[in-house]
Every structure is written in structure tokens, then in C-alpha cells.
């Protein structure tokens, strides 16, 4: 819907300004917007002509899924490689991986994303060029069917969240029951949970539609993981090198513990807290980088929506998008504060 049609008469233009509240001072409009926001009303988008809250509900899960998946993957890869680099200090392996990590850490994101599209989509044709789904696949659904892309995607997001929560609960429970064998038991249970989720989706009546969405998700997640893992890796390496100088590391070795136990259970666990803190602090910047990523891959999330709103001067949509990003960042910091209890037993909240 185009609000300001050039063919409008002056009277129509004034009526539209009054209806949208644009005839009032900016301070009064802002106070009214705050009041409406507390009631869940963010106004109507100028460009799309529908409530901003509906647009956020539709596109926010896509951004959350994309960035949570890529951020967790980058964190795990960077953390594991960082441990290896600190333990292999001074070797050719350390120098090689550090140089590669530094290159990816400073690489120009749009250029690298286009290279990934050119390689995996255009040349090898392994993955789709972009977008959220393949229209030729979804046209086969009857028009009166209740199955929609948002429904399938939200179910995928729900399944992924449940799997992550179950694995987290099992990891905490196993560590309390049998801390000596927590690692192998947790990995086995995690594999069983993930396998169960895969079996469920393989037998899902519309598994081909879910697979189409997942195929479109692989390339942006892989690109973000490659770009972002190096920061975690280099920080883990630095904190691990500092931790290895502590007296308790020497004491652990004096007890006769294996090098792997000293590295994973003593050095790495104590080096995890500052790395995790850095990850949480960087979340707002990762979200802002989503504007570039979603634009390059034509991923219809909040980043692309914010860019389109800025280009069309869609003020209600811009304010709603920034409110969403700010709220998500605050929730991430709250989750991090809660997670510190499990990461560092010395931390207690009154």
C-alpha cells in the first residue's frame, strides 16, 4: 500500500497526515508511540499498510533462527580450535590456523558472501542462490491448504529450541550424577536426541517443504559461521594461554592427570567465561550485521526489513525493528547472566 500517492489532493494529504498523527509535534507523537507500544501496538507500516507487530511476528523468527544457529556454530568451532591453538603453541598448526582465522576475521562480509554464492550455488549448484524458499516447490500446495511457509518454519524453530533445551538439561543432569563420565554420556544422549528429531522430520507429511527451507538456510549459516568463528578462536587462544600459567594447572599436572584432562577440565573451563562474555556483548553487533547478510542472501528477516524500511522512510517499521533488536539484545544479556551460574560455580546470586 502506498500511503502518499502523488495524485492526492491537498485535502486528502492533510486527512492522511491527521490519521497517521503526522500533524502533531514529534515529542507528542513519541509519547503516544510509547503508550501504544506498552499495549502491543507499534502502528502500521507505511510501505506495507499492515501492523508493524504482524510483520515482526512473521519475520523475527527467521532472523532469530539464522543468527542463533550461526552464532552457536561459530562459537563451538572457535572454542574448540582456540583450545587446540593454545595447546599447540609454537607449532606450524598454530601459525597456519591463526593466519587463516585472522583473514576471515577481517574479511569483507558482502564480498565473501557473494563468493560463497558464486561457488556453492552458481558453479557447483549444491545450494539455492538465495531467498527463503523455492516457489516451484511451494506452488504444489493446494490454495486452501493450511500449510504455509511460516507454519513450517516456526515448527522447525520450535523443534530446534526443544532439542537444545533437552540437551542442555541432560548435560547438567549428567554432570551432577556422574561428573567423571559426563562427556561421553552427554555426547551419546545428545546424538540420540538429535537423531530422534531427524527421524521425526523425515516422517513428517511435508518433509520436502521443511527440507526446502533448510537448504536455503545452509549457505547463510555456513557463511556467518566462517566469518565469525575466528573472533572466538583468537580470544579463546589468548585466555587459554593466560590460564595455562596459573598454579592450579601445574597442580593438576602434578596429580598425574592426562594432558587432555588438564586442557579440557581445568584450563578450557576457566578460560570459557571471558569468551562467553565477549560473545554476549557482541550479539547486538551480530544482529546489525544481519542487514548485510540478509540483503546479500535475500533472506526475508528483520535485517532486510529494516533496510527496506529505511529506504522507503517507513518510520513505524524502523522504530519497531530497532525495538525488536534492542529487546533481543537485552534478553541475550539476561540469559548470559543466568548461564554464568552454570559456567562458574563460584558465582552466586543473592
FIMAR-906747 format. One record per atom (N, C-alpha, C, O): x, y, z. Coordinates in pm, whole numbers, padded with zeros to 5 digits, always signed. Layout:
XYZ...
This chain:
+00085-00120+00000+00000+00000+00000+00088+00124+00000+00180+00134+00081+00061+00215-00088+00137+00339-00095+00057+00449-00026-00050+00487-00074+00108+00499+00086+00031+00596+00164+00023+00731+00094-00084+00791+00084+00137+00780+00046+00139+00914-00009+00141+00908-00161+00248+00909-00222+00025+00901-00220+00012+00895-00365+00030+01036-00422-00032+01130-00373+00114+01052-00526+00134+01186-00584+00005+01247-00638-00005+01369-00653-00095+01163-00666-00220+01215-00722-00316+01265-00613-00425+01313-00645-00276+01255-00486-00362+01301-00377-00383+01452-00388-00292+01527-00425-00504+01494-00355-00530+01637-00343-00476+01686-00208-00440+01607-00121-00473+01818-00193-00422+01874-00068-00509+01831+00050-00457+01806+00159-00638+01823+00029-00729+01781+00137-00704+01635+00176-00703+01600+00294-00685+01550+00075-00655+01409+00104-00522+01395+00177-00508+01312+00267-00426+01476+00138-00294+01470+00202-00305+01511+00350-00245+01447+00436-00381+01616+00378-00399+01662+00517-00475+01560+00600-00442+01536+00716-00578+01500+00539-00654+01396+00612-00564+01277+00646-00575+01220+00755-00477+01241+00553-00386+01128+00578-00287+01163+00689-00257+01079+00774-00237+01286+00688-00145+01328+00794-00213+01324+00930-00152+01282+01029-00340+01367+00937-00412+01363+01064-00435+01218+01109-00424+01188+01228-00466+01131+01015-00494+00991+01050-00370+00922+01103-00377+00838+01193-00255+00958+01046-00130+00897+01090-00066+00972+01208+00036+00928+01261-00125+01082+01248-00070+01159+01358+00048+01245+01322+00119+01292+01411+00072+01267+01193+00189+01343+01150+00168+01494+01161+00260+01571+01136+00048+01537+01199+00023+01680+01217+00055+01726+01358+00043+01845+01389+00097+01633+01445+00130+01668+01584+00281+01683+01599+00356+01635+01515+00326+01750+01706+00471+01766+01730+00538+01630+01751+00474+01533+01793+00667+01626+01719+00741+01499+01729+00741+01445+01871+00730+01324+01891+00753+01533+01972+00754+01489+02112+00622+01422+02150+00621+01320+02219+00511+01479+02104+00380+01421+02135+00362+01287+02064+00307+01193+02121+00409+01279+01941+00399+01152+01868+00480+01043+01937+00439+00927+01942+00598+01082+01991+00683+00983+02056+00619+00932+02185+00623+00812+02214+00559+01022+02263+00492+00981+02387+00374+00889+02355+00353+00789+02424+00298+00922+02252+00186+00837+02213+00237+00700+02165+00175+00597+02191+00350+00702+02094+00406+00576+02047+00448+00488+02164+00427+00367+02161+00508+00548+02268+00547+00471+02386+00424+00410+02452+00426+00293+02492+00318+00489+02465+00196+00438+02526+00136+00323+02446+00094+00222+02502+00132+00340+02315+00077+00232+02231+00167+00108+02233+00118-00005+02227+00300+00131+02242+00392+00017+02245+00369-00070+02367+00374-00192+02359+00343-00006+02482+00315-00082+02604+00190-00167+02590+00173-00266+02661+00103-00130+02498-00019-00208+02472-00002-00305+02355-00098-00370+02314+00120-00315+02301+00146-00406+02191+00111-00352+02055+00104-00428+01958+00090-00221+02045+00054-00158+01917+00171-00072+01871+00199+00032+01930+00239-00116+01766+00352-00040+01712+00313+00042+01590+00400+00095+01521+00185+00052+01563+00139+00128+01448+00138+00045+01321+00163-00076+01324+00109+00110+01210+00103+00044+01079+00224+00084+00995+00271+00198+00999+00272-00010+00920+00383+00016+00829+00335+00106+00715+00232+00079+00654+00411+00212+00685+00375+00299+00574+00384+00224+00441+00299+00241+00354+00486+00142+00426+00513+00076+00298+00420-00042+00273+00374-00061+00160+00390-00121+00377+00312-00243+00358+00167-00229+00398+00085-00314+00363+00133-00124+00472-00006-00099+00506-00067-00201+00601-00188-00221+00598+00014-00265+00684-00038-00357+00785+00037-00336+00914+00143-00273+00913-00013-00387+01028+00050-00360+01157+00196-00403+01162+00233-00510+01112+00278-00319+01222+00420-00350+01237+00440-00476+01320+00530-00555+01292+00357-00495+01422+00369-00612+01508+00349-00741+01428+00416-00841+01454+00258-00740+01332+00236-00859+01249+00358-00889+01163+00394-01006+01144+00422-00784+01111+00542-00803+01029+00655-00859+01114+00729-00947+01069+00671-00808+01237+00776-00857+01325+00751-01003+01362+00844-01084+01362+00625-01038+01392+00593-01178+01425+00622-01272+01308+00658-01388+01328+00607-01221+01187+00631-01303+01069+00779-01321+01040+00822-01430+01002+00859-01215+01058+00998-01217+01012+01101-01232+01124+01215-01270+01097+01063-01203+01247+01158-01216+01357+01207-01360+01375+01327-01380+01393+01119-01462+01369+01171-01599+01385+01277-01636+01282+01367-01714+01311+01267-01581+01161+01367-01612+01058+01504-01557+01097+01606-01623+01079+01506-01435+01150+01632-01376+01193+01687-01448+01316+01807-01474+01324+01599-01479+01411+01643-01547+01534+01704-01683+01499+01810-01718+01549+01635-01758+01414+01683-01891+01376+01818-01882+01304+01910-01957+01335+01827-01789+01208+01950-01774+01130+02069-01740+01219+02175-01801+01208+02052-01641+01307+02166-01591+01383+02196-01675+01505+02313-01685+01544+02096-01737+01567+02126-01827+01678+02202-01950+01628+02298-01993+01691+02158-02005+01515+02225-02123+01459+02369-02091+01421+02461-02164+01459+02389-01983+01347+02525-01949+01302+02614-01905+01418+02733-01936+01420+02557-01834+01516+02637-01788+01630+02682-01905+01716+02798-01911+01758+02592-01999+01743+02628-02116+01823+02730-02203+01749+02824-02254+01810+02711-02218+01618+02806-02297+01539+02943-02230+01539+03045-02298+01556+02947-02097+01519+03075-02025+01519+03141-02032+01656+03263-02043+01666+03060-02025+01762+03116-02030+01897+03179-02167+01925+03289-02174+01979+03110-02274+01887+03162-02408+01912+03290-02433+01832+03388-02484+01885+03289-02396+01703+03407-02416+01620+03524-02332+01673+03636-02382+01686+03498-02205+01704+03604-02118+01753+03659-02162+01887+03780-02153+01911+03572-02209+01975+03615-02252+02108+03705-02376+02099+03809-02382+02164+03664-02473+02019+03743-02596+02004+03878-02565+01940+03982-02612+01988+03878-02487+01832+04004-02453+01766+04094-02368+01856+04216-02382+01854+04033-02279+01935+04111-02196+02026+04184-02280+02130+04299-02251+02163+04117-02384+02182+04183-02475+02276+04302-02544+02212+04410-02555+02271+04282-02590+02089+04389-02660+02018+04507-02566+01993+04622-02606+02011+04480-02443+01952+04587-02348+01923+04670-02318+02047+04793-02314+02041+04602-02297+02161+04674-02266+02284+04760-02385+02328+04870-02367+02379+04708-02504+02308+04781-02624+02350+04897-02656+02255+04997-02716+02296+04882-02615+02128+04985-02642+02026+05066-02515+01998+05106-02492+01884+05090-02436+02099+05158-02308+02080+05298-02328+02023+05375-02414+02069+05329-02246+01922+05462-02250+01862+05477-02350+01750+05584-02361+01691+05372-02424+01718+05379-02523+01610+05331-02464+01479+05272-02356+01477+05356-02535+01370+05311-02489+01239+05158-02488+01232+05099-02404+01164+05095-02581+01304+04949-02585+01307+04892-02457+01365+04796-02402+01313+04953-02409+01474+04904-02286+01537+04920-02167+01442+04827-02088+01427+05036-02154+01380+05059-02041+01290+04962-02045+01171+04907-01942+01132+04943-02163+01114+04856-02175+00997+04712-02139+01028+04650-02060+00957+04657-02199+01136+04516-02172+01170+04498-02028+01216+04395-01967+01188+04597-01973+01287+04586-01834+01332+04582-01738+01213+04503-01643+01213+04665-01761+01113+04664-01675+00994+04530-01686+00921+04474-01585+00879+04480-01809+00906+04350-01828+00840+04240-01758+00918+04154-01692+00860+04243-01772+01052+04143-01706+01135+04148-01555+01124+04045-01488+01119+04270-01499+01121+04285-01354+01108+04231-01305+00974+04173-01196+00966+04250-01384+00869+04199-01345+00737+04047-01339+00739+03987-01242+00692+03984-01443+00794+03837-01444+00799+03783-01338+00894+03674-01285+00873+03859-01306+00998+03815-01205+01095+03806-01066+01033+03724-00984+01073+03893-01040+00935+03899-00907+00873+03841-00905+00732+03850-00803+00664+03783-01015+00688+03736-01022+00551+03613-00933+00531+03538-00908+00624+03595-00885+00409+03481-00800+00375+03358-00889+00355+03352-00969+00262+03260-00874+00445+03147-00968+00451+03068-00977+00321+03044-01089+00274+03026-00865+00259+02948-00879+00135+03024-00951+00025+02967-01033-00047+03153-00921+00011+03233-00987-00092+03241-01137-00067+03224-01218-00158+03268-01174+00059+03280-01317+00090+03147-01389+00070+03145-01502+00021+03037-01324+00108+02905-01386+00087+02877-01409-00062+02824-01513-00100+02914-01312-00144+02896-01328-00289+02984-01439-00344+02944-01512-00435+03106-01453-00289+03194-01561-00332+03133-01696-00296+03139-01790-00376+03074-01707-00177+03010-01832-00135+02892-01865-00227+02873-01980-00264+02814-01763-00263+02702-01786-00355+02755-01830-00492+02702-01923-00552+02858-01762-00540+02915-01796-00670+02968-01939-00673+02952-02011-00772+03033-01981-00562+03095-02114-00558+02992-02224-00540+02986-02317-00620+02911-02215-00435+02824-02326-00398+02689-02325-00470+02626-02430-00484+02646-02209-00517+02515-02201-00582+02526-02191-00734+02459-02264-00807+02611-02101-00781+02619-02077-00924+02703-02182-00996+02662-02234-01100+02821-02214-00943+02910-02310-01008+02876-02454-00973+02844-02534-01062+02883-02488-00845+02860-02626-00804+02712-02664-00802+02677-02781-00814+02625-02563-00786+02479-02584-00783+02437-02681-00673+02342-02757-00689+02509-02677-00562+02473-02762-00449+02361-02700-00365+02279-02772-00307+02357-02566-00361+02263-02497-00273+02190-02389-00352+02239-02344-00455+02073-02346-00304+01998-02240-00374+02075-02108-00373+02161-02085-00289+02042-02023-00470+02109-01894-00483+02077-01800-00367+02159-01716-00332+01962-01814-00310+01921-01725-00202+01773-01740-00175+01714-01844-00203+01714-01636-00121+01572-01634-00086+01545-01723+00035+01636-01774+00099+01417-01740+00062+01370-01814+00179+01317-01952+00141+01320-02045+00222+01267-01963+00018+01212-02089-00029+01208-02089-00181+01230-01986-00246+01180-02207-00238+01172-02224-00382+01024-02219-00423+00949-02310-00387+00980-02116-00497+00837-02106-00533+00785-02226-00609+00668-02261-00596+00869-02291-00690+00822-02405-00769+00783-02522-00679+00696-02601-00715+00847-02534-00564+00813-02641-00470+00683-02610-00397+00600-02698-00377+00666-02484-00358+00551-02446-00276+00425-02425-00359+00315-02420-00303+00438-02411-00491+00317-02396-00575+00235-02524-00579+00117-02521-00614+00295-02637-00543+00223-02765-00547+00124-02779-00432+00042-02871-00432+00131-02690-00334+00037-02696-00221-00098-02640-00266-00101-02535-00329-00208-02707-00235-00341-02654-00272-00366-02517-00210-00322-02492-00097-00435-02429-00280-00459-02294-00227-00533-02291-00094-00511-02201-00013-00621-02390-00071-00698-02391+00053-00628-02467+00166-00688-02489+00271-00501-02507+00146-00429-02583+00247-00385-02490+00361-00344-02377+00335-00393-02536+00486-00348-02453+00600-00196-02447+00612-00142-02372+00693-00126-02528+00531+00021-02532+00537+00079-02407+00474+00052-02377+00357+00158-02335+00550+00226-02215+00500+00374-02223+00534+00417-02304+00616+00452-02136+00469+00596-02133+00495+00625-02094+00639+00714-02150+00702+00549-01997+00692+00571-01956+00830+00539-02068+00928+00608-02084+01029+00435-02147+00899+00399-02258+00986+00512-02362+00991+00551-02406+01099+00563-02401+00874+00671-02499+00869+00796-02444+00937+00862-02514+01014+00827-02318+00909+00948-02260+00966+00938-02250+01118+01035-02281+01187+00824-02209+01170+00807-02198+01314+00816-02335+01381+00866-02346+01493+00768-02439+01314+00781-02574+01368+00927-02618+01371+00971-02684+01465+01002-02582+01267+01146-02610+01268+01216-02537+01383+01301-02593+01451+01179-02411+01402+01238-02333+01511+01204-02393+01646+01289-02401+01734+01078-02436+01663+01035-02497+01788+01111-02628+01813+01154-02654+01926+01126-02710+01709+01198-02836+01724+01343-02812+01764+01395-02878+01853+01409-02716+01698+01549-02685+01729+01563-02635+01872+01658-02672+01942+01470-02551+01916+01475-02498+02053+01456-02609+02155+01526-02613+02257+01361-02699+02129+01338-02809+02222+01459-02902+02230+01496-02947+02338+01519-02931+02115+01639-03016+02113+01751-02951+02195+01818-03019+02273+01772-02821+02177+01878-02751+02250+01850-02752+02401+01942-02774+02480+01726-02729+02440+01692-02729+02582+01706-02867+02644+01755-02881+02756+01664-02970+02571+01677-03107+02623+01823-03144+02640+01861-03203+02741+01906-03110+02541+02049-03141+02551+02112-03065+02668+02195-03121+02740+02074-02939+02687+02127-02861+02799+02087-02923+02933+02169-02935+03024+01959-02963+02944+01911-03025+03068+01985-03156+03095+02026-03183+03208+02003-03239+02990+02073-03366+03007+02219-03344+03048+02272-03416+03132+02283-03243+02988+02424-03215+03021+02438-03176+03168+02530-03221+03236+02346-03092+03216+02352-03050+03357+02324-03168+03450+02391-03187+03551+02222-03249+03413+02186-03363+03498+02297-03466+03502+02329-03517+03610+02356-03498+03387+02463-03598+03383+02585-03551+03461+02649-03630+03529+02616-03422+03450+02733-03370+03522+02715-03381+03673+02811-03404+03746+02590-03365+03720+02565-03376+03864+02567-03522+03909+02615-03552+04019+02517-03614+03825+02507-03755+03864+02643-03825+03852+02685-03895+03944+02710-03806+03739+02837-03875+03715+02935-03780+03647+02952-03786+03525+02999-03692+03723+03087-03591+03661+03208-03650+03590+03261-03589+03497+03254-03769+03633+03374-03827+03572+03351-03874+03429+03443-03871+03347+03229-03917+03398+03198-03966+03264+03094-03879+03195+03020-03926+03108+03089-03752+03235+02985-03663+03182+03000-03642+03031+02900-03638+02959+03124-03629+02983+03146-03601+02842+03092-03708+02749+03007-03678+02665+03138-03834+02761+03089-03938+02670+02938-03963+02682+02871-03983+02581+02886-03960+02805+02743-03984+02824+02661-03873+02759+02561-03900+02693+02704-03748+02779+02631-03634+02721+02632-03639+02570+02531-03613+02505+02748-03674+02513+02756-03683+02366+02664-03792+02312+02599-03773+02210+02659-03906+02381+02571-04013+02337+02424-03976+02345+02348-04002+02252+02384-03914+02456+02245-03872+02471+02210-03762+02372+02100-03760+02317+02304-03671+02348+02278-03562+02252+02258-03620+02112+02168-03576+02038+02340-03717+02075+02325-03781+01944+02188-03847+01933+02123-03840+01828+02142-03913+02041+02011-03979+02039+01899-03877+02023+01804-03902+01949+01909-03764+02092+01805-03660+02083+01800-03602+01942+01693-03586+01884+01917-03571+01886+01922-03516+01751+01870-03616+01649+01797-03580+01557+01909-03743+01665+01861-03848+01574+01709-03861+01581+01643-03880+01479+01654-03850+01702+01508-03857+01715+01439-03742+01643+01335-03762+01580+01496-03620+01653+01438-03505+01583+01446-03523+01432+01352-03490+01360+01559-03577+01383+01573-03601+01239+01472-03704+01191+01411-03686+01085+01454-03812+01266+01356-03915+01229+01216-03856+01225+01137-03890+01136+01184-03770+01320+01052-03706+01321+01028-03626+01194+00921-03634+01134+01129-03548+01152+01110-03463+01035+01117-03542+00905+01055-03503+00806+01191-03653+00903+01192-03737+00784+01054-03797+00758+01012-03811+00643+00984-03831+00867+00849-03889+00854+00738-03785+00858+00620-03820+00857+00775-03658+00863+00676-03551+00864+00604-03547+00728+00669-03562+00625+00471-03528+00727+00398-03532+00598+00450-03434+00494+00441-03461+00375+00503-03320+00537+00553-03219+00444+00703-03199+00464+00752-03087+00470+00775-03309+00474+00919-03301+00497+00992-03235+00381+01096-03173+00401+00937-03247+00258+01002-03183+00144+00999-03031+00155+01092-02963+00111+00892-02979+00213+00884-02834+00232+00983-02788+00340+01049-02685+00326+00993-02867+00446+01090-02834+00551+01233-02840+00497+01316-02756+00530+01261-02940+00415+01394-02954+00358+01426-02837+00265+01541-02794+00257+01326-02787+00195+01348-02673+00106+01392-02550+00187+01483-02478+00146+01328-02527+00303+01367-02414+00388+01507-02435+00443+01588-02342+00447+01536-02559+00487+01668-02588+00543+01777-02568+00438+01883-02514+00470+01753-02609+00314+01852-02591+00208+01882-02443+00185+01997-02406+00160+01780-02359+00194+01803-02215+00178+01874-02155+00300+01933-02047+00291+01869-02226+00412+01932-02176+00534+02079-02212+00543+02155-02144+00611+02120-02319+00476+02256-02372+00492+02363-02270+00452+02458-02248+00527+02348-02208+00338+02454-02119+00287+02473-01995+00374+02588-01964+00408+02368-01922+00412+02393-01808+00502+02449-01849+00637+02532-01778+00693+02404-01962+00692+02459-02008+00821+02606-02043+00806+02688-02007+00891+02640-02113+00699+02780-02150+00676+02867-02026+00657+02979-02020+00708+02817-01927+00585+02893-01804+00562+02917-01729+00693+03030-01687+00722+02812-01713+00774+02825-01643+00901+02917-01719+00997+02993-01657+01073+02910-01851+00995+02996-01931+01083+03143-01912+01047+03226-01894+01136+03174-01915+00918+03314-01899+00875+03366-01760+00909+03482-01745+00948+03281-01659+00895+03325-01522+00923+03344-01498+01073+03436-01428+01113+03255-01556+01157+03251-01522+01298+03332-01614+01389+03360-01577+01503+03370-01734+01342+03437-01827+01433+03574-01777+01476+03619-01807+01586+03640-01700+01390+03778-01662+01418+03790-01572+01541+03889-01580+01614+03691-01485+01563+03696-01398+01681+03697-01480+01810+03777-01454+01900+03607-01578+01818+03603-01666+01934+03731-01747+01946+03782-01767+02056+03781-01794+01833+03902-01877+01834+04021-01799+01888+04094-01849+01974+04042-01678+01840+04158-01600+01882+04146-01558+02029+04246-01555+02101+04023-01525+02073+04005-01488+02213+04025-01609+02304+04084-01597+02411+03975-01726+02263+03995-01848+02342+04143-01881+02353+04191-01919+02460+04214-01866+02243+04359-01891+02245+04429-01800+02345+04514-01845+02422+04392-01672+02345+04458-01576+02435+04427-01607+02581+04518-01610+02664+04300-01630+02613+04262-01659+02751+04319-01793+02798+04356-01809+02914+04325-01890+02707+04384-02019+02743+04533-02005+02776+04582-02066+02871+04604-01925+02698+04747-01905+02724+04770-01839+02860+04867-01870+02928+04680-01749+02899+04690-01687+03032+04657-01788+03141+04721-01790+03246+04557-01872+03115+04516-01971+03214+04624-02075+03237+04642-02122+03349+04696-02112+03133+04798-02216+03144+04914-02176+03235+04993-02261+03276+04925-02047+03265+05032-02001+03355+04992-02009+03502+05075-01987+03589+04865-02040+03530+04817-02041+03668+04872-02162+03744+04910-02264+03686+04875-02147+03877+04932-02251+03963+04849-02379+03962+04903-02489+03972+04715-02364+03949+04631-02484+03956+04652-02575+03834+04622-02694+03841+04702-02521+03724+04735-02606+03609+04857-02692+03641+04861-02810+03607+04955-02631+03706+05071-02708+03747+05033-02814+03850+05085-02926+03848+04941-02778+03940+04896-02874+04040+04821-02991+03975+04837-03106+04016+04740-02962+03871+04667-03068+03802+04763-03163+03733+04741-03284+03733+04867-03110+03675+04967-03196+03611+05042-03279+03716+05077-03395+03691+05068-03218+03832+05140-03290+03937+05057-03406+03992+05114-03503+04043+04925-03398+03980+04839-03508+04026+04845-03628+03932+04795-03735+03966+04906-03609+03815+04914-03719+03720+04800-03724+03621+04782-03825+03554+04722-03615+03610+04611-03612+03515+04667-03609+03372+04775-03557+03347+04591-03664+03281+04632-03664+03140+04630-03522+03085+04562-03434+03138+04704-03501+02977+04709-03368+02916+04570-03324+02868+04536-03206+02876+04492-03419+02819+04356-03385+02772+04268-03340+02888+04191-03245+02873+04280-03406+03004+04200-03365+03120+04244-03227+03169+04160-03145+03205+04373-03204+03171+04423-03072+03214+04371-02964+03121+04330-02856+03165+04374-02992+02991+04331-02892+02893+04182-02866+02899+04139-02751+02906+04101-02974+02897+03956-02958+02884+03885-02928+03016+03794-02846+03020+03927-02993+03125+03854-02980+03251+03908-02869+03340+03837-02823+03430+04029-02824+03317+04087-02722+03404+04115-02592+03327+04061-02487+03361+04197-02600+03224+04234-02477+03152+04117-02422+03071+04085-02303+03081+04053-02508+02990+03950-02459+02899+03826-02409+02973+03768-02307+02935+03786-02480+03079+03665-02439+03152+03684-02303+03218+03591-02223+03221+03803-02277+03272+03828-02148+03335+03847-02037+03232+03828-01920+03263+03885-02074+03110+03901-01973+03004+03769-01944+02933+03761-01852+02852+03665-02023+02963+03539-02009+02890+03462-01883+02927+03398-01823+02841+03468-01841+03053+03384-01731+03099+03409-01600+03024+03312-01540+02977+03533-01553+03010+03553-01429+02932+03516-01444+02785+03471-01348+02723+03533-01564+02729+03494-01587+02590+03343-01578+02576+03293-01518+02481+03272-01638+02669+03126-01634+02666+03076-01491+02686+02979-01449+02622+03141-01416+02775+03103-01275+02797+03120-01194+02669+03034-01114+02633+03231-01215+02600+03255-01145+02474+03149-01180+02371+03105-01094+02294+03108-01307+02369+03004-01350+02274+02875-01274+02298+02813-01225+02204+02834-01264+02425+02707-01198+02457+02714-01049+02423+02619-00993+02369+02826-00986+02456+02841-00843+02426+02835-00817+02276+02788-00712+02232+02883-00912+02197+02888-00893+02052+02754-00921+01984+02740-00894+01865+02656-00976+02056+02529-01012+01992+02460-00895+01923+02413-00912+01811+02451-00775+01985+02388-00663+01912+02459-00630+01782+02394-00594+01684+02592-00641+01779+02667-00612+01656+02644-00721+01552+02643-00693+01432+02627-00846+01598+02595-00954+01505+02460-00929+01441+02442-00951+01321+02364-00883+01521+02231-00855+01469+02235-00742+01367+02167-00749+01264+02314-00638+01395+02324-00528+01298+02391-00574+01170+02358-00526+01061+02485-00668+01181+02547-00724+01061+02451-00806+00979+02478-00838+00863+02337-00842+01041+02236-00918+00967+02176-00840+00853+02124-00899+00758+02184-00709+00858+02133-00627+00748+02209-00661+00620+02149-00676+00514+02343-00672+00632+02425-00705+00516+02398-00847+00471+02375-00873+00352+02402-00941+00565+02387-01082+00531+02250-01110+00469+02242-01176+00365+02145-01062+00530+02010-01088+00479+01988-01021+00344+01912-01071+00262+02054-00908+00322+02039-00841+00192+02109-00920+00082+02053-00938-00026+02230-00967+00109+02305-01042+00008+02233-01172-00027+02225-01208-00144+02182-01241+00075+02116-01370+00052+01966-01358+00030+01896-01459+00016+01915-01233+00026+01771-01209+00009+01689-01287+00112+01582-01340+00082+01741-01293+00233+01673-01364+00342+01573-01269+00407+01614-01168+00463+01442-01300+00400+01340-01204+00445+01325-01200+00596+01222-01242+00650+01427-01150+00664+01423-01136+00809+01417-00990+00850+01384-00903+00771+01451-00965+00976+01440-00829+01028+01548-00738+00971+01525-00618+00957+01664-00792+00938+01769-00707+00880+01730-00651+00746+01744-00531+00723+01680-00736+00658+01636-00690+00526+01514-00600+00539+01501-00502+00465+01425-00632+00633+01308-00547+00656+01349-00407+00702+01291-00308+00658+01448-00400+00789+01496-00269+00837+01556-00188+00724+01533-00068+00715+01634-00252+00638+01694-00180+00526+01586-00127+00431+01592-00011+00389+01490-00210+00397+01381-00167+00309+01301-00054+00372+01259+00039+00303+01279-00061+00504+01205+00045+00572+01283+00176+00570+01224+00283+00555+01415+00168+00586+01497+00289+00582+01497+00352+00444+01495+00474+00431+01500+00269+00340+01499+00321+00203+01366+00387+00168+01362+00477+00084+01258+00342+00230+01125+00397+00198+01073+00493+00304+00957+00533+00301+01161+00532+00401+01121+00622+00509+00999+00570+00586+00911+00647+00624+00997+00441+00608+00887+00378+00682+00920+00387+00831+00973+00293+00890+00889+00502+00893+00929+00530+01030+00873+00428+01130+00950+00379+01213+00743+00393+01127+00693+00294+01224+00767+00161+01216+00793+00097+01319+00799+00117+01094+00869-00010+01079+01012+00000+01131+01064-00095+01191+01077+00114+01107+01214+00133+01157+01217+00128+01309+01301+00060+01368+01125+00199+01374+01122+00202+01520+01088+00064+01575+01143+00023+01677+00996-00007+01510+00962-00142+01555+01079-00238+01540+01100-00323+01627+01156-00225+01431+01271-00313+01409+01380-00287+01513+01438-00382+01566+01407-00160+01542+01508-00130+01643+01463-00174+01782+01544-00217+01864+01333-00162+01809+01281-00210+01936+01300-00361+01949+01335-00411+02056+01278-00433+01841+01297-00578+01841+01443-00613+01866+01473-00699+01949+01536-00547+01795+01678-00576+01811+01725-00544+01952+01801-00621+02011+01679-00430+02007+01716-00395+02144+01663-00493+02246+01734-00532+02339+01537-00534+02230+01478-00631+02322+01551-00764+02316+01577-00826+02419+01585-00808+02196+01657-00934+02179+01794-00927+02244+01840-01024+02304+01861-00813+02234+01992-00798+02296+01982-00802+02448+02066-00862+02514+01879-00737+02504+01861-00740+02649+01831-00881+02698+01883-00923+02802+01749-00955+02625+01720-01093+02662+01845-01179+02655+01864-01269+02737+01930-01152+02556+02055-01228+02544+02146-01202+02664+02208-01295+02716+02154-01076+02709+02236-01045+02826+02178-01109+02952+02253-01156+03037+02046-01110+02965+01983-01175+03080+02012-01325+03080+02042-01383+03184+02002-01387+02962+02033-01530+02952+02178-01558+02987+02209-01659+03049+02267-01467+02948+02409-01484+02980+02432-01477+03130+02510-01556+03185+02366-01382+03197+02382-01371+03343+02336-01499+03413+02397-01543+03510+02228-01558+03363+02179-01683+03422+02276-01798+03393+02300-01883+03478+02331-01799+03271+02422-01907+03232+02552-01904+03310+02618-02007+03325+02591-01786+03362+02715-01777+03439+02713-01869+03561+02817-01919+03604+02594-01892+03616+02583-01979+03734+02634-02119+03700+02699-02184+03782+02604-02165+03579+02644-02300+03539+02788-02303+03488+02856-02406+03498+02834-02191+03432+02970-02188+03379+03074-02173+03489+03184-02228+03479+03041-02098+03593+03136-02072+03700+03068-02098+03835+02988-02015+03879+03098-02208+03902+03032-02240+04029+03059-02137+04140+02987-02133+04239+03163-02054+04121+03193-01954+04223+03092-01840+04225+03085-01766+04323+03013-01826+04119+02917-01716+04107+02787-01757+04176+02733-01865+04149+02738-01672+04263+02610-01694+04330+02531-01565+04328+02587-01457+04348+02401-01575+04302+02313-01458+04303+02231-01459+04432+02172-01560+04469+02229-01344+04498+02155-01334+04623+02005-01330+04597+01926-01322+04691
